[in-house]
Amino acid sequence: MIRTAESSDTAAILARLGFGDEETNVLKASLTTFLDGADGHGWVVSVGNEPSEIQGAAYWPVLMTNATHNLLFIAVKPSVQGQGVGSAMMAHVEKKLSSAAQRLLIVETSDLPEMAATRSFYSKLGYTMSAAIPDFYDDNDGKVVFWKRLSPKA
């Protein structure tokens, strides 16, 4: 089941999905902002058989655009990767945004070889690669940007 994140999910999101310290701090601040009612931001979680079993999470804000959102991260617990959790969360996010007349969803990832499966995941979901920025995250670790239109052009 995929649902909107709640304050009771915070510890599970931060502890169980294997984020590092830097990512944890950023995500905690983003989640707090969302839970405080920030307009235009979204957080969803995928839960397993038990309500506290967080299998994945996704976060997207709208940043200084007209109805364009940037999926800042999607994370799925390693033990359930490859079982459709990530695809289901992406479909949920896309449906939520398109039903609110939002135009585009942008996703970003690294160009490192170990992120090839992530890039393939986005392509399989219909995202188009539109930019590659060398050395963005660090030397020899560039950013790859994908996008998908969620509603027809006006």
Phi, psi and chi 1 to 4 in degrees:
 res  aa     phi    psi   chi1   chi2   chi3   chi4
   1 MET       -  138.3  172.8 -179.9   72.9      -
   2 ILE  -113.7  133.0  -60.6  170.3      -      -
   3 ARG  -147.3  168.7   60.9  169.0  171.2   74.2
   4 THR   -65.9  139.3  -58.9      -      -      -
   5 ALA   -65.8  146.0      -      -      -      -
   6 GLU  -122.9  162.8  -58.0  167.1   -9.2      -
   7 SER   -58.2  -32.2   59.1      -      -      -
   8 SER   -69.3  -11.1   59.9      -      -      -
   9 ASP   -86.8  -13.1  -60.9  -36.3      -      -
  10 THR   -53.7  -53.1  -57.7      -      -      -
  11 ALA   -60.5  -42.5      -      -      -      -
  12 ALA   -66.6  -40.5      -      -      -      -
  13 ILE   -61.0  -48.0  -69.7  170.1      -      -
  14 LEU   -74.8  -35.1  -60.8  177.6      -      -
  15 ALA   -89.8  -35.7      -      -      -      -
  16 ARG   -94.0  -11.5  -64.4 -172.4 -172.5  161.8
  17 LEU   -98.8    1.3  -63.7  177.3      -      -
  18 GLY    75.8   34.4      -      -      -      -
  19 PHE   -79.0  151.5  -62.2  117.3      -      -
  20 GLY   -79.0  176.2      -      -      -      -
  21 ASP   -59.4  -46.3  -70.3  -18.5      -      -
  22 GLU   -63.7  -47.9 -176.5  177.0  -11.6      -
  23 GLU   -62.3  -40.1  -67.9   93.5  -11.8      -
  24 THR   -60.0  -44.0  -63.1      -      -      -
  25 ASN   -63.8  -43.1  -69.1  -24.3      -      -
  26 VAL   -66.0  -45.6  170.1      -      -      -
  27 LEU   -66.5  -37.9  -63.7  176.0      -      -
  28 LYS   -63.1  -43.9 -174.2  174.7 -178.3  178.7
  29 ALA   -63.9  -41.3      -      -      -      -
  30 SER   -65.8  -42.1  -60.2      -      -      -
  31 LEU   -65.7  -40.3 -176.0   54.3      -      -
  32 THR   -62.5  -43.2  -60.6      -      -      -
  33 THR   -60.4  -44.6  -60.4      -      -      -
  34 PHE   -62.3  -47.2  168.4   74.7      -      -
  35 LEU   -66.1  -23.9  -66.5  169.9      -      -
  36 ASP   -80.8   -0.5  -72.7  -16.5      -      -
  37 GLY    98.0   23.9      -      -      -      -
  38 ALA   -60.8  126.8      -      -      -      -
  39 ASP   -73.6  135.3 -171.9   33.5      -      -
  40 GLY    89.9   -7.2      -      -      -      -
  41 HIS   -96.9  150.8  -68.8 -109.3      -      -
  42 GLY  -138.2  141.8      -      -      -      -
  43 TRP  -135.4  131.1  -91.1   88.4      -      -
  44 VAL  -130.5  155.9  -66.0      -      -      -
  45 VAL  -129.0  151.6  -66.3      -      -      -
  46 SER  -106.1  125.1  175.1      -      -      -
  47 VAL  -112.4  151.2  -63.4      -      -      -
  48 GLY   -90.2 -143.9      -      -      -      -
  49 ASN   -67.9  -31.2  -64.7  -31.9      -      -
  50 GLU  -104.5  139.9  -60.9  -64.6  -36.6      -
  51 PRO   -56.3  -26.6  -23.3   32.1      -      -
  52 SER   -90.1   -0.4   62.0      -      -      -
  53 GLU   -87.1   89.4 -177.9 -171.5   -9.1      -
  54 ILE   -81.9  116.9  -57.3  -62.7      -      -
  55 GLN   -95.7  -24.2  -64.1  178.0  -27.8      -
  56 GLY  -166.1  167.1      -      -      -      -
  57 ALA  -151.4  151.8      -      -      -      -
  58 ALA  -141.8  147.0      -      -      -      -
  59 TYR  -138.9  133.4  166.6   63.8      -      -
  60 TRP  -144.3  123.8   66.1   96.1      -      -
  61 PRO  -100.7  166.7   33.5  -33.7      -      -
  62 VAL  -104.6  129.6   60.3      -      -      -
  63 LEU  -126.1  105.0  -58.5  171.4      -      -
  64 MET    46.7   44.5  -60.7 -178.2  -73.3      -
  65 THR  -140.2  173.5   67.2      -      -      -
  66 ASN   -96.5   95.7  176.9   26.5      -      -
  67 ALA    64.6   33.1      -      -      -      -
  68 THR  -115.0  131.5  -63.2      -      -      -
  69 HIS  -116.2  152.4  -65.8 -101.6      -      -
  70 ASN  -120.4  111.0 -171.0   -8.2      -      -
  71 LEU   -71.3  103.3 -174.6   79.8      -      -
  72 LEU   -74.2  -30.0  -69.1 -174.2      -      -
  73 PHE  -163.5  154.9   83.8   91.2      -      -
  74 ILE  -137.3  131.6  179.7  170.8      -      -
  75 ALA  -134.6  137.5      -      -      -      -
  76 VAL  -126.2  134.3  175.6      -      -      -
  77 LYS   -53.4  131.8 -131.6  170.0  132.0  171.7
  78 PRO   -52.4  -35.4  -28.1   36.1      -      -
  79 SER   -68.6  -14.5   62.6      -      -      -
  80 VAL  -120.1    9.2  -63.8      -      -      -
  81 GLN   -64.7  144.6  -72.9  178.1   -3.8      -
  82 GLY    82.8    6.5      -      -      -      -
  83 GLN  -110.3   13.2  -62.2  177.2   24.3      -
  84 GLY    91.7    1.4      -      -      -      -
  85 VAL   -64.7  -47.3  172.9      -      -      -
  86 GLY   -63.6  -44.3      -      -      -      -
  87 SER   -62.2  -40.7  -64.6      -      -      -
  88 ALA   -65.5  -40.1      -      -      -      -
  89 MET   -65.8  -41.8  -76.6 -163.3  -57.1      -
  90 MET   -62.4  -43.9  -69.9  -62.5  -67.3      -
  91 ALA   -61.5  -39.0      -      -      -      -
  92 HIS   -64.2  -46.8 -178.0   90.5      -      -
  93 VAL   -61.3  -47.8  169.1      -      -      -
  94 GLU   -60.4  -44.0  -69.4  171.0   12.4      -
  95 LYS   -64.3  -43.2 -176.8  177.1  178.6 -177.9
  96 LYS   -60.5  -44.2 -172.7  175.0 -175.7   82.7
  97 LEU   -71.9  -44.7  -68.0  172.7      -      -
  98 SER   -66.2  -33.7   63.8      -      -      -
  99 SER   -69.6  -17.2   67.9      -      -      -
 100 ALA  -100.3   18.5      -      -      -      -
 101 ALA    61.0   33.4      -      -      -      -
 102 GLN   -83.8  147.0  -58.5  -57.1  -71.1      -
 103 ARG   -88.4  -53.8  -61.4  178.2  -42.3  111.8
 104 LEU  -132.7  151.2  -56.5  173.5      -      -
 105 LEU  -124.9  126.2 -177.0   58.8      -      -
 106 ILE  -105.3  139.6  -51.8  -59.9      -      -
 107 VAL  -131.1  149.9  -65.0      -      -      -
 108 GLU  -133.9  150.5  -53.7  165.9   -2.1      -
 109 THR  -155.4  176.0 -170.5      -      -      -
 110 SER   -81.5  156.8  169.0      -      -      -
 111 ASP   -94.6    8.5   70.4   -2.7      -      -
 112 LEU   -62.2  147.2  -69.1  173.8      -      -
 113 PRO   -54.4  -36.0  -25.1   33.7      -      -
 114 GLU   -70.9   -7.5   56.1  -94.8   31.3      -
 115 MET  -101.3   10.2  -62.3  -56.0  -71.2      -
 116 ALA   -58.9  -39.4      -      -      -      -
 117 ALA   -64.3  -35.7      -      -      -      -
 118 THR   -66.3  -44.0  -59.5      -      -      -
 119 ARG   -63.3  -40.5  -65.6 -173.0  -60.2  -85.9
 120 SER   -64.3  -39.2  176.3      -      -      -
 121 PHE   -55.8  -49.9  169.9   74.6      -      -
 122 TYR   -64.0  -42.0  -67.6  131.4      -      -
 123 SER   -61.1  -43.2  -67.7      -      -      -
 124 LYS   -63.8  -26.2  -72.9  176.9 -175.1  173.7
 125 LEU   -86.7    5.4  -67.3  176.5      -      -
 126 GLY    92.4   13.7      -      -      -      -
 127 TYR   -84.3  144.6  -74.0   78.3      -      -
 128 THR  -105.7  128.8  -58.8      -      -      -
 129 MET   -71.8  128.8 -171.0 -171.7  105.8      -
 130 SER  -123.2  -14.0   61.0      -      -      -
 131 ALA  -156.5  149.7      -      -      -      -
 132 ALA  -136.0  123.9      -      -      -      -
 133 ILE  -116.4  106.3  -54.6  165.3      -      -
 134 PRO   -61.8  146.4  -16.1   27.1      -      -
 135 ASP    58.0   23.8  -57.9  -37.8      -      -
 136 PHE   -64.4  -53.7 -179.2   83.6      -      -
 137 TYR   -78.4  -34.0  -63.0  107.4      -      -
 138 ASP  -171.9  171.8 -158.4  -11.3      -      -
 139 ASP   -56.9  132.2  -72.6  -20.2      -      -
 140 ASN    66.4   20.4  -57.7  -50.4      -      -
 141 ASP  -138.4   91.0 -175.2    4.2      -      -
 142 GLY   -90.9  169.8      -      -      -      -
 143 LYS  -103.0  138.4  177.2 -167.8  -84.5 -165.9
 144 VAL  -118.2  128.1 -179.0      -      -      -
 145 VAL  -110.9  131.4 -179.5      -      -      -
 146 PHE  -119.3  157.5  -66.6   81.4      -      -
 147 TRP  -146.0  159.2   72.5  -79.8      -      -
 148 LYS  -147.4  133.0 -175.0  175.5 -169.9  178.5
 149 ARG   -79.4  131.5  179.2  164.9  -75.1  -78.4
 150 LEU  -101.4  -21.0  -58.2  174.7      -      -
 151 SER  -143.2  153.2   60.8      -      -      -
 152 PRO   -63.0  153.9  -13.6   22.4      -      -
 153 LYS   -62.0  145.0  -76.0 -172.9  176.4 -176.5
 154 ALA   -73.5      -      -      -      -      -
